[in-house]
Amino acid sequence: MLAERVVEWTQRWKEEGLQQGLQEGLQQGQVQEARAMVLEAVAAHFGETPPDIAATIEHVEDRGTLHALLRQAITCPTLDALREVLRTLG
């Protein structure tokens, strides 16, 4: 009976680990997609994405922050204004 419980517990832990891994992978994919959108918006608005701006955006891990940066990438009048926004992140 104890052996059966150990097998059951092990299976449950594996399933929980798999679910957690899938959830983390999904969240990471959403962050990567949001980053790509910000970088694309910068390039569309300014004609280029300077390396310093791209590097800063690549280090952002929070989707909410990336969504705010997307708005800024669209509305900032200059690259220097966008750099100022990025400086506040860090």
C-alpha positions in Angstrom: 0.0 0.0 0.0 2.8 2.4 0.8 4.6 1.6 -2.4 1.4 2.4 -4.3 1.2 5.7 -2.6 4.8 6.6 -3.5 4.1 5.8 -7.1 0.9 7.9 -7.0 2.7 10.8 -5.4 5.6 10.6 -7.9 3.1 10.7 -10.8 1.3 13.6 -9.3 4.5 15.6 -8.8 5.5 14.9 -12.4 2.1 16.1 -13.7 2.3 19.2 -11.5 5.8 19.9 -12.8 4.7 19.5 -16.3 1.8 21.9 -15.9 4.1 24.4 -14.2 6.6 24.1 -17.0 3.9 24.6 -19.7 2.6 27.7 -17.9 6.1 29.2 -17.6 6.8 28.5 -21.3 3.5 30.1 -22.3 4.3 33.2 -20.3 7.8 33.4 -21.7 6.4 33.2 -25.2 4.0 36.0 -24.5 6.9 38.2 -23.2 8.9 37.5 -26.3 6.0 38.4 -28.5 5.4 41.6 -26.6 9.2 42.5 -27.0 9.0 41.9 -30.7 6.0 44.2 -31.0 7.8 47.0 -29.2 10.9 46.6 -31.4 8.7 46.6 -34.5 6.9 49.7 -33.4 10.1 51.5 -32.7 11.4 50.6 -36.2 8.1 51.6 -37.8 7.9 54.9 -36.0 11.6 56.0 -36.3 12.8 54.0 -39.3 15.3 52.1 -37.2 15.9 50.6 -33.8 19.2 51.7 -32.4 21.2 49.0 -30.7 21.1 50.7 -27.3 17.3 50.8 -27.4 17.0 47.3 -28.7 19.3 46.0 -25.9 17.3 47.7 -23.2 14.0 46.4 -24.5 15.4 42.9 -24.8 16.1 42.9 -21.0 12.5 43.8 -20.0 10.8 40.7 -18.6 7.4 42.2 -17.5 4.5 42.1 -20.1 2.8 45.2 -18.5 6.0 47.2 -18.8 6.4 46.0 -22.4 2.8 47.1 -23.2 3.5 50.5 -21.7 6.7 50.7 -23.9 4.7 49.8 -26.9 2.5 52.9 -26.3 5.7 55.0 -25.8 7.3 53.6 -29.0 4.3 54.9 -30.9 3.9 58.3 -29.2 7.3 59.5 -28.3 8.3 62.3 -30.6 12.0 61.4 -30.8 14.4 58.6 -30.1 15.9 60.7 -27.3 12.5 60.9 -25.6 12.1 57.2 -25.9 15.6 56.8 -24.4 14.5 58.9 -21.4 11.5 56.6 -20.9 13.8 53.6 -21.0 16.1 55.2 -18.5 13.3 55.3 -15.9 13.1 51.5 -16.1 16.3 51.0 -14.5 
